[in-house]
Amino acid sequence: MKFFKPLTLLAIAAFSVLVFTSATPASEKPVDPKVERAVAAWEKAAVDGNITNKELKGIVTELKGEKLTLKEKIGLKLFGKKIANKMESLPASGNKSQLVALLLCFFLGGLGIHRFYLGYTWQGIVQLLTLGGCGIWALIDFIRICTGDLQPKDDTYATTL
């Protein structure tokens, strides 16, 4: 009977930690309508692979919400091609792989290493301290990664299963 009391307290503590630190989906950040219109204009202008200075000026003006100053117009004229080349070379999605996250969760899930990889640092620390919620949290994360529900923080997978 003396063995039961510490075991019960340990189970209650583990359950409490699991409940209070359970994984919640990341909330969607609201996107400014100006940014959405600018991105749509960029995609429309980049269809042919070449963006003119006039199109770039229209996009920047739309994003700023007011007329460009003389300095901004000159800077856009001078660096417009470099800006266009940089924007085209950006990846469409993140650089995290779903397979790597799945393997990290499978082999090191109890330590929460997959959470660090996906950008959830605090949840990774809590998983590290609780050994993945005694393995239950790691199992839930494994299933969520398999189904694609657990994504990198503020991003998507570059390669999926």
Summary of the structure (lengths in Angstrom):
residues: 161
radius of gyration: 23.6
end to end distance: 49.4
largest distance: 82.7
contacts: 407
relative contact order: 0.13
helix: 67%
strand: 1%
